[in-house]
Amino acid sequence: MAEQIGNKMNIGGMYRPLNEEQIEKIHNASLYVLEDIGFTYEKGIEDVLLLLEKAGAGVDNSKARITLPRNLVMEQISKAPEKVVLYSRDGGNDLNLQKDNVYMGTGGAAIKILDLETGKVRKPLLRDLYLLGRLVDQLPNIRFFLRPCIPHDILSEKEYDVNVYYTCMKATTKHVMGAVNDVDNLNKVIELASMIAGSKEMLQQKPFISVVTSFAISPLKLSTQPTLIMQEACRQKIPVALSSAPAAGSTAPLPMAGTLVQLHAEELAGITIAQLTNPGAPVIYGGIPGVSDLRTMGYVGGSVECGMMNAAIHQLARYIKVPNYNSSALTDSKVPDAQAGWEKGLTSILVSMGGSNYVHHAAGMLESMLTISYEQYVMDDEIIGMCMRVLRGIEVDEEHLALKDIEEVGPGGNYLVSPGTIAFMRGEYYSGNGISDRNNRDIWEKEGALDARERAKKIAEKLIINEKTNYIPKDVDDSIRERFKILLPE
């Protein structure tokens, strides 16, 4: 396996799909949308409406319309932290979200999984979530674990969120993010994490969990439960990603610039509500622009334009000085194949070079977020590692210029045993996690003539053998099981 990268930061920002003038045009257009067109809302957010109206927003209950003056929006945006740290429990994978720092990891709410043994599609179970966490825990380039699937064997909604977070935290010490069904379940998850942290205060000081809320139903509509969850997370100082995911041509204007205008307006509204709820609350700008296939009205996850727009989203978030959450690697392929490779590779390199801070969906996803695959996590770890190598760039200093080696070897020589070759042979070039085959054909055939998916399957099987690793101490685990109905066997 590749060497653990620990807390090394990878810095993007070399790909900028928007220039400064274009960013300002989109930002001003979004402010116009909020001030002159406005938002609508579902029932059940009366307290939110009162909060907004008291702050100076226009609220027309007869039309279910909210308008936000630009001065109000920019005043509240200025209160949001420019830096949000999402902690890991062992300190080895803390995520310092600011500027152009890039971290890539899992994501999604997949309802299908490719069985590792048979390769056939089936419903994911709680044990799959645990094994995926164990797998990701050992893949060094996947830096966080956002709950990637919906376990179908958790039958009670009241027990769902606690069991999902518990299973994730039992499997890995990397940062865990997930969604919750309502405020009561959020409070249970915070209580669970506080028991693991030692106290609620310790959790708030170094939050190793966070929450994603789909507060906006595009176009321009507040969703009740996610908005209330977002507010409660802000009150309790738990970092929250404000997810908004319009698709160009169906829930957003078809032109990319129009999609970005609407999405930016949705994010500005969400951040405004968050900061009115608790000034200084740690929030993450969660714009996830997508594309609709107008022939089928399906979601196009592998579109190159998804990579372009997600890179642009980081520019808009950085313009208002708020760290961002977005996506890459949402292939439309149904299996880990060549199509998955090019769609994942291209969108991930665009988004990482753009500087996006927290890139979810970057590992494991297939079929436009409907399916996940054990093998695909291994393959995507390799792709992410390559992206991170690009971000490291080419070092140019006295040692790397290698003039001493050139002088010592001289014309006509070779560098196989030169000091520079020995010094840099393990760090200058990305060696990968073992999945990329670089042998000649004879050796490849002798080793079974395996394709990439077959090699990834063998690596995944080897890694999840270590499934008995337990990141929750027994005494804490006992207390948790006494307090909550935990469904994962001990």
C-alpha positions as CSV (number, residue, x, y, z in Angstrom):
1,M,0.0,0.0,0.0
2,A,1.0,3.6,-0.5
3,E,2.7,5.4,2.4
4,Q,0.3,7.1,4.8
5,I,0.0,10.8,4.0
6,G,-1.1,11.9,7.5
7,N,-1.9,15.5,7.8
8,K,0.0,16.7,4.7
9,M,-2.0,19.3,3.0
10,N,-2.5,19.3,-0.8
11,I,-3.0,22.7,-2.3
12,G,-5.0,23.3,-5.5
13,G,-6.0,26.5,-7.2
14,M,-4.1,26.1,-10.5
15,Y,-7.4,25.5,-12.4
16,R,-9.7,28.5,-12.5
17,P,-12.7,28.2,-14.8
18,L,-13.9,31.7,-13.8
19,N,-11.9,34.9,-14.0
20,E,-12.4,37.6,-11.3
21,E,-14.9,39.6,-13.4
22,Q,-17.0,36.5,-14.0
23,I,-17.0,35.6,-10.3
24,E,-18.3,39.1,-9.4
25,K,-21.0,39.0,-12.1
26,I,-22.3,35.6,-10.8
27,H,-22.1,36.9,-7.2
28,N,-24.0,40.1,-8.0
29,A,-26.6,38.2,-10.0
30,S,-27.1,35.8,-7.1
31,L,-27.7,38.8,-4.8
32,Y,-30.2,40.1,-7.3
33,V,-32.0,36.8,-7.2
34,L,-32.3,36.9,-3.4
35,E,-33.3,40.5,-3.2
36,D,-35.7,40.8,-6.1
37,I,-36.9,37.2,-6.9
38,G,-36.6,35.5,-3.5
39,F,-37.0,32.1,-2.0
40,T,-40.1,30.0,-1.2
41,Y,-40.4,27.5,1.6
42,E,-42.2,24.5,3.0
43,K,-44.6,24.7,6.0
44,G,-43.2,24.3,9.5
45,I,-40.4,26.9,9.5
46,E,-42.4,29.7,11.2
47,D,-39.5,30.4,13.6
48,V,-37.1,30.7,10.7
49,L,-39.4,33.2,9.1
50,L,-39.6,35.3,12.3
51,L,-35.8,35.2,12.6
52,L,-35.4,36.4,9.0
53,E,-38.1,39.1,9.3
54,K,-36.6,40.4,12.5
55,A,-33.2,40.7,10.8
56,G,-34.7,42.8,7.9
57,A,-35.8,40.2,5.3
58,G,-39.0,40.5,3.5
59,V,-41.5,37.7,4.3
60,D,-44.8,37.5,2.3
61,N,-46.8,34.7,3.8
62,S,-49.6,35.0,1.2
63,K,-47.1,34.1,-1.5
64,A,-44.8,32.0,0.6
65,R,-41.9,34.2,-0.5
66,I,-38.8,35.4,1.3
67,T,-36.6,38.2,-0.1
68,L,-33.1,38.9,1.4
69,P,-31.6,42.4,1.1
70,R,-28.0,42.2,-0.2
71,N,-26.7,44.1,2.8
72,L,-28.2,41.6,5.2
73,V,-26.8,38.7,3.2
74,M,-23.2,40.1,3.1
75,E,-23.3,41.2,6.8
76,Q,-24.2,37.6,7.8
77,I,-21.8,36.0,5.4
78,S,-19.0,38.0,7.0
79,K,-19.6,36.2,10.3
80,A,-19.0,32.7,8.9
81,P,-15.5,31.3,9.7
82,E,-13.1,31.3,6.8
83,K,-11.5,28.2,8.3
84,V,-13.3,25.0,9.5
85,V,-11.4,22.1,10.9
86,L,-13.0,18.6,10.7
87,Y,-11.0,16.5,13.1
88,S,-10.1,12.8,13.0
89,R,-10.0,10.9,16.3
90,D,-6.4,9.9,16.1
91,G,-5.1,13.3,14.7
92,G,-3.7,11.6,11.6
93,N,-6.3,12.8,9.2
94,D,-7.5,16.2,10.4
95,L,-9.1,18.3,7.6
96,N,-8.0,21.9,7.6
97,L,-10.7,23.4,5.3
98,Q,-9.6,26.8,4.1
99,K,-8.2,28.6,1.1
100,D,-7.2,26.0,-1.6
101,N,-6.5,23.0,0.7
102,V,-7.9,19.8,-0.9
103,Y,-9.3,16.7,0.8
104,M,-11.2,13.9,-1.0
105,G,-13.3,11.1,0.4
106,T,-16.5,9.1,0.3
107,G,-20.1,10.2,0.0
108,G,-23.5,9.4,-1.1
109,A,-26.6,7.6,0.0
110,A,-26.4,4.6,-2.4
111,I,-29.3,2.1,-2.3
112,K,-27.4,-0.6,-4.1
113,I,-24.0,-2.3,-3.7
114,L,-22.0,-4.7,-5.9
115,D,-21.4,-7.8,-3.8
116,L,-17.7,-8.4,-3.4
117,E,-18.0,-12.1,-3.8
118,T,-20.5,-12.5,-6.6
119,G,-20.2,-9.1,-8.3
120,K,-24.0,-8.9,-8.4
121,V,-26.0,-5.9,-7.3
122,R,-27.9,-6.1,-4.0
123,K,-29.2,-3.9,-1.2
124,P,-26.4,-2.7,1.2
125,L,-26.6,-3.8,4.8
126,L,-25.2,-2.4,8.1
127,R,-22.3,-4.9,7.9
128,D,-21.4,-3.5,4.5
129,L,-21.2,0.0,6.0
130,Y,-18.9,-1.4,8.7
131,L,-16.6,-3.2,6.1
132,L,-16.5,-0.2,3.9
133,G,-15.4,1.9,6.9
134,R,-12.7,-0.7,7.6
135,L,-11.6,-0.5,3.9
136,V,-11.5,3.3,3.8
137,D,-9.6,3.4,7.1
138,Q,-6.7,1.6,5.4
139,L,-6.8,3.5,2.1
140,P,-4.5,6.5,2.7
141,N,-5.7,8.9,0.0
142,I,-9.4,8.7,1.0
143,R,-9.2,11.2,3.8
144,F,-12.7,11.1,5.4
145,F,-15.7,8.8,5.6
146,L,-19.1,10.3,4.7
147,R,-21.8,7.6,5.1
148,P,-21.9,6.1,1.6
149,C,-24.9,3.9,1.6
150,I,-28.4,3.3,3.1
151,P,-28.3,0.1,5.2
152,H,-31.6,-1.7,4.4
153,D,-31.6,-3.8,7.6
154,I,-32.2,-0.8,10.0
155,L,-35.9,-0.9,10.1
156,S,-36.7,1.8,12.7
157,E,-36.2,5.4,11.7
158,K,-35.6,6.2,15.4
159,E,-32.6,3.8,15.5
160,Y,-31.3,4.6,12.0
161,D,-29.0,7.6,12.5
162,V,-27.4,6.5,15.8
163,N,-26.6,3.1,14.2
164,V,-25.1,4.6,11.1
165,Y,-22.8,7.0,13.0
166,Y,-21.9,4.3,15.5
167,T,-21.0,1.9,12.8
168,C,-18.8,4.5,11.0
169,M,-17.0,5.5,14.2
170,K,-16.4,1.8,15.1
171,A,-14.8,1.2,11.7
172,T,-12.5,4.2,11.3
173,T,-10.9,7.1,13.1
174,K,-11.1,9.3,10.1
175,H,-13.6,12.1,10.2
176,V,-17.3,10.9,9.9
177,M,-20.0,13.0,8.2
178,G,-23.6,12.0,7.7
179,A,-27.2,13.1,7.4
180,V,-29.9,12.8,10.1
181,N,-33.6,12.5,9.8
182,D,-34.6,15.1,12.3
183,V,-33.5,17.2,15.2
184,D,-34.1,14.5,17.8
185,N,-31.9,12.1,15.9
186,L,-29.2,14.8,15.6
187,N,-29.2,15.2,19.4
188,K,-28.9,11.4,19.8
189,V,-25.9,11.4,17.4
190,I,-24.2,14.3,19.3
191,E,-24.8,12.4,22.5
192,L,-23.3,9.3,21.0
193,A,-20.2,11.2,19.8
194,S,-19.9,13.0,23.1
195,M,-19.7,9.6,24.9
196,I,-16.8,8.6,22.6
197,A,-15.1,12.0,22.9
198,G,-15.4,12.0,26.7
199,S,-17.8,14.9,26.9
200,K,-19.8,17.3,24.8
201,E,-17.3,20.0,25.4
202,M,-14.5,17.9,24.2
203,L,-16.5,17.0,21.1
204,Q,-17.2,20.7,20.4
205,Q,-13.5,21.6,20.8
206,K,-12.4,18.9,18.3
207,P,-15.5,17.8,16.3
208,F,-14.7,14.4,14.7
209,I,-18.3,14.2,13.3
210,S,-20.2,16.7,11.2
211,V,-23.6,16.9,9.5
212,V,-24.7,17.4,6.0
213,T,-28.2,19.0,5.4
214,S,-30.0,19.3,2.1
215,F,-31.6,22.5,3.3
216,A,-32.5,23.7,-0.3
217,I,-34.9,22.1,-2.7
218,S,-33.8,23.5,-6.0
219,P,-34.9,25.8,-7.4
220,L,-34.9,28.3,-4.4
221,K,-37.0,26.5,-1.8
222,L,-36.2,25.9,1.8
223,S,-36.8,22.4,3.0
224,T,-38.2,22.3,6.6
225,Q,-36.5,19.4,8.4
226,P,-33.0,19.9,6.9
227,T,-33.2,23.7,7.7
228,L,-34.2,22.9,11.3
229,I,-31.4,20.3,11.6
230,M,-28.9,22.9,10.2
231,Q,-29.9,25.4,12.8
232,E,-29.6,23.0,15.7
233,A,-26.1,21.9,14.5
234,C,-25.1,25.5,14.4
235,R,-26.4,26.1,17.9
236,Q,-24.4,23.1,19.1
237,K,-21.2,24.1,17.2
238,I,-21.2,20.9,15.2
239,P,-19.8,21.7,11.6
240,V,-22.6,21.5,9.0
241,A,-22.3,21.3,5.2
242,L,-25.2,23.2,3.5
243,S,-25.9,20.9,0.6
244,S,-27.7,22.2,-2.5
245,A,-27.6,20.1,-5.6
246,P,-29.5,21.6,-8.6
247,A,-29.2,19.9,-12.0
248,A,-28.8,22.1,-15.1
249,G,-31.8,21.9,-17.4
250,S,-34.3,20.5,-14.8
251,T,-33.9,22.2,-11.4
252,A,-31.6,24.9,-12.5
253,P,-31.1,26.9,-15.7
254,L,-29.4,25.0,-18.5
255,P,-26.4,27.3,-19.0
256,M,-23.6,26.6,-16.6
257,A,-23.4,30.3,-15.5
258,G,-27.2,30.3,-14.8
259,T,-26.8,27.1,-12.7
260,L,-24.0,28.8,-10.7
261,V,-26.1,31.9,-10.1
262,Q,-29.0,30.0,-8.7
263,L,-26.8,27.6,-6.6
264,H,-24.8,30.5,-5.2
265,A,-28.0,32.3,-4.3
266,E,-29.2,29.1,-2.5
267,E,-25.9,28.9,-0.6
268,L,-25.9,32.5,0.4
269,A,-29.4,32.1,1.8
270,G,-28.4,29.0,3.8
271,I,-25.3,30.6,5.3
272,T,-27.4,33.7,6.2
273,I,-29.9,31.6,8.1
274,A,-27.0,29.7,9.8
275,Q,-25.3,32.8,11.0
276,L,-28.5,34.5,12.1
277,T,-29.1,31.3,14.2
278,N,-25.6,31.4,15.8
279,P,-23.0,34.0,14.6
280,G,-19.7,32.3,13.9
281,A,-21.1,28.8,13.6
282,P,-18.9,26.5,11.5
283,V,-20.5,26.1,8.1
284,I,-19.4,24.7,4.8
285,Y,-20.6,26.1,1.5
286,G,-22.2,23.0,-0.1
287,G,-22.8,23.7,-3.7
288,I,-23.0,20.6,-5.9
289,P,-23.9,21.5,-9.4
290,G,-25.1,18.7,-11.7
291,V,-26.3,18.1,-15.2
292,S,-29.6,16.7,-16.5
293,D,-29.7,14.4,-19.6
294,L,-32.6,16.1,-21.5
295,R,-33.2,13.0,-23.6
296,T,-34.0,10.8,-20.5
297,M,-34.3,13.4,-17.7
298,G,-31.8,11.4,-15.8
299,Y,-28.9,12.8,-13.8
300,V,-25.5,12.9,-15.7
301,G,-22.9,12.2,-13.0
302,G,-19.9,11.7,-15.3
303,S,-20.3,14.9,-17.3
304,V,-17.0,16.8,-17.8
305,E,-19.1,20.0,-17.1
306,C,-19.8,18.7,-13.6
307,G,-16.0,18.9,-13.0
308,M,-15.9,22.4,-14.4
309,M,-18.8,23.7,-12.4
310,N,-17.7,22.0,-9.2
311,A,-14.3,23.7,-9.6
312,A,-16.1,27.0,-10.2
313,I,-18.1,26.5,-7.0
314,H,-14.9,26.6,-5.0
315,Q,-14.1,30.0,-6.5
316,L,-17.5,31.3,-5.5
317,A,-17.1,30.0,-2.0
318,R,-13.6,31.4,-1.7
319,Y,-14.9,34.8,-2.9
320,I,-17.1,35.0,0.2
321,K,-14.4,33.4,2.3
322,V,-16.2,30.2,3.4
323,P,-14.7,26.7,2.9
324,N,-16.6,24.5,0.5
325,Y,-18.0,21.0,0.1
326,N,-18.7,19.6,-3.4
327,S,-18.3,16.5,-5.6
328,S,-16.3,14.6,-8.1
329,A,-16.2,11.1,-9.6
330,L,-20.0,10.7,-10.1
331,T,-19.7,8.3,-13.0
332,D,-22.7,7.0,-14.9
333,S,-21.0,3.6,-15.3
334,K,-22.8,0.7,-13.6
335,V,-19.6,-1.3,-12.9
336,P,-15.9,-0.5,-12.3
337,D,-14.8,-0.2,-15.9
338,A,-13.0,2.1,-18.3
339,Q,-15.9,4.6,-18.5
340,A,-15.8,4.9,-14.7
341,G,-12.1,5.5,-14.9
342,W,-12.2,8.3,-17.4
343,E,-15.2,10.0,-15.9
344,K,-13.9,9.8,-12.3
345,G,-10.3,10.7,-13.3
346,L,-11.3,13.8,-15.3
347,T,-13.8,15.3,-12.8
348,S,-11.6,14.6,-9.8
349,I,-8.5,16.2,-11.4
350,L,-10.5,19.3,-12.3
351,V,-12.1,19.7,-8.9
352,S,-8.8,19.0,-7.0
353,M,-6.8,21.4,-9.3
354,G,-9.6,23.9,-8.7
355,G,-8.8,23.8,-4.9
356,S,-12.1,22.5,-3.6
357,N,-11.7,21.8,0.2
358,Y,-14.0,18.9,0.9
359,V,-14.7,16.7,-2.1
360,H,-17.2,14.0,-1.3
361,H,-18.4,11.2,-3.7
362,A,-14.8,11.0,-4.8
363,A,-14.5,7.3,-3.9
364,G,-16.7,4.3,-4.4
365,M,-19.7,5.7,-6.4
366,L,-21.2,4.2,-9.5
367,E,-24.5,4.6,-11.5
368,S,-24.8,8.3,-10.7
369,M,-24.8,7.8,-6.9
370,L,-27.2,4.8,-6.9
371,T,-24.5,2.1,-6.4
372,I,-21.3,1.6,-4.6
373,S,-18.6,-1.1,-5.0
374,Y,-15.9,-2.4,-2.7
375,E,-13.4,-2.6,-5.6
376,Q,-14.2,0.9,-6.7
377,Y,-12.9,2.4,-3.4
378,V,-9.5,0.8,-4.1
379,M,-9.5,2.1,-7.7
380,D,-10.6,5.6,-6.6
381,D,-7.9,5.7,-3.9
382,E,-5.4,5.3,-6.7
383,I,-7.1,8.1,-8.8
384,I,-7.2,10.4,-5.8
385,G,-3.5,9.7,-5.0
386,M,-2.6,10.7,-8.6
387,C,-4.6,13.9,-8.2
388,M,-2.8,14.7,-5.0
389,R,0.5,14.1,-6.7
390,V,-0.4,16.7,-9.3
391,L,-1.2,19.2,-6.5
392,R,2.3,18.7,-5.0
393,G,3.7,20.0,-8.3
394,I,7.3,19.9,-9.4
395,E,9.9,20.8,-6.8
396,V,12.7,23.0,-8.1
397,D,15.5,23.5,-5.6
398,E,19.2,22.8,-5.6
399,E,18.8,19.1,-4.8
400,H,16.0,18.5,-7.3
401,L,17.9,20.4,-10.1
402,A,20.4,17.5,-9.7
403,L,23.4,19.3,-11.1
404,K,25.8,17.3,-9.0
405,D,24.3,14.0,-10.4
406,I,24.5,15.4,-13.9
407,E,28.1,16.3,-13.4
408,E,29.0,13.0,-11.7
409,V,27.3,10.8,-14.3
410,G,28.4,12.9,-17.2
411,P,27.6,12.5,-20.9
412,G,26.9,8.9,-21.9
413,G,26.4,7.6,-18.3
414,N,23.3,6.4,-16.5
415,Y,21.6,7.4,-13.2
416,L,20.5,4.0,-11.8
417,V,22.8,4.2,-8.8
418,S,23.4,7.9,-8.5
419,P,22.8,9.6,-5.1
420,G,19.8,11.5,-6.4
421,T,18.1,8.4,-7.7
422,I,18.5,6.7,-4.4
423,A,17.5,9.7,-2.4
424,F,14.3,10.4,-4.4
425,M,13.2,7.0,-5.7
426,R,10.5,6.6,-3.0
427,G,9.1,10.1,-3.0
428,E,9.4,11.9,-6.4
429,Y,7.0,9.6,-8.3
430,Y,3.6,8.3,-7.1
431,S,3.9,4.6,-6.6
432,G,0.2,3.9,-6.0
433,N,-1.6,1.3,-3.8
434,G,-0.7,-1.7,-5.9
435,I,-3.6,-1.8,-8.2
436,S,-2.0,-0.3,-11.3
437,D,-0.1,-3.0,-13.2
438,R,3.2,-1.9,-14.7
439,N,4.7,-5.4,-15.4
440,N,5.4,-6.7,-18.8
441,R,2.9,-9.0,-20.5
442,D,4.8,-12.2,-19.6
443,I,4.7,-11.4,-15.9
444,W,1.1,-10.1,-16.0
445,E,0.0,-13.4,-17.7
446,K,2.0,-15.5,-15.2
447,E,0.2,-13.7,-12.3
448,G,-3.2,-14.5,-13.7
449,A,-3.8,-11.9,-16.4
450,L,-6.0,-9.9,-14.0
451,D,-7.7,-6.7,-15.1
452,A,-7.9,-3.7,-12.8
453,R,-11.3,-4.7,-11.2
454,E,-10.0,-8.2,-10.4
455,R,-6.8,-6.7,-8.8
456,A,-8.9,-4.2,-6.8
457,K,-11.1,-7.1,-5.6
458,K,-8.1,-8.9,-4.2
459,I,-6.8,-5.8,-2.5
460,A,-10.2,-5.1,-1.0
461,E,-10.6,-8.7,0.3
462,K,-7.2,-8.5,1.9
463,L,-7.9,-5.2,3.7
464,I,-11.2,-6.1,5.1
465,I,-9.8,-9.3,6.7
466,N,-8.7,-6.8,9.4
467,E,-12.3,-6.2,10.2
468,K,-12.0,-6.9,13.9
469,T,-10.2,-3.7,14.6
470,N,-12.3,-1.7,17.1
471,Y,-12.0,2.0,17.5
472,I,-14.4,2.3,20.4
473,P,-13.0,1.2,23.8
474,K,-15.0,-1.7,25.4
475,D,-16.1,0.3,28.4
476,V,-17.4,3.1,26.2
477,D,-19.0,0.6,23.9
478,D,-20.8,-1.0,26.8
479,S,-22.2,2.3,27.9
480,I,-23.3,3.1,24.4
481,R,-25.1,-0.2,24.0
482,E,-26.8,0.4,27.3
483,R,-28.0,3.8,26.2
484,F,-28.9,3.0,22.6
485,K,-30.2,0.0,20.7
486,I,-27.1,-0.8,18.7
487,L,-27.7,-3.3,15.9
488,L,-24.1,-4.1,14.8
489,P,-22.9,-7.2,16.7
490,E,-20.1,-6.7,19.1
